[in-house]
Amino acid sequence: MNKEIKVKKLIFTLLTSSILFTIGCEDEKKEESVEAESIIGTWTLSAVCMFADENCLGECSSEYTEDGQTYDLYEQWIEIESGFSMTFSEGGSGALTGTGDGGEWTDAFNWSGSGPYTLTAEGEEPLTVTLSDGSITWTSVDDVCFQFTLIK
């Protein structure tokens, strides 16, 4: 009988230890959780690609060919249009800044949402942007469908 009590105490001790260990591991897992990406901050143009048609279907290519010459879209965009950045501030305000023929420029915008995000500026159509894997992307459709990527 004495032996039976010792076995029960041992089982109880092992069971209690395993429960405490499990609870301890769960707490560590909570602390290791990945922080959600934040759109707050300044994002700079890092890539430009173009779809084959204005419907934005198929593969988005970072190169295009004209008169037998192949061009890098990002390099061409920087050369012709210049680079730009977007700053998203707390409270839903933001600024788009860049340089052009007239020097440096800044346009204000408002933003809302939590992914995708909607940007609005006076006199402009709303723009939907997506934040994923550390970059912001959106697609612009005029006569050609461009996709812009920005990074922090």
ABEGO torsion letter per residue (X at the ends): XAAAAAAAAAAAAAAAAAAAAAAAAAAAAAAABBBBBBABEBBBBABBBBBABAAGBEBBBABBBBGGBBBBAAAAAAAAAEBBBBBBBBGGBBBBBBBBAAEBBBBBBBBBEAOBBBBBBBGBBBBBBBBBGGBBBBBBBBABBBBBBBBX
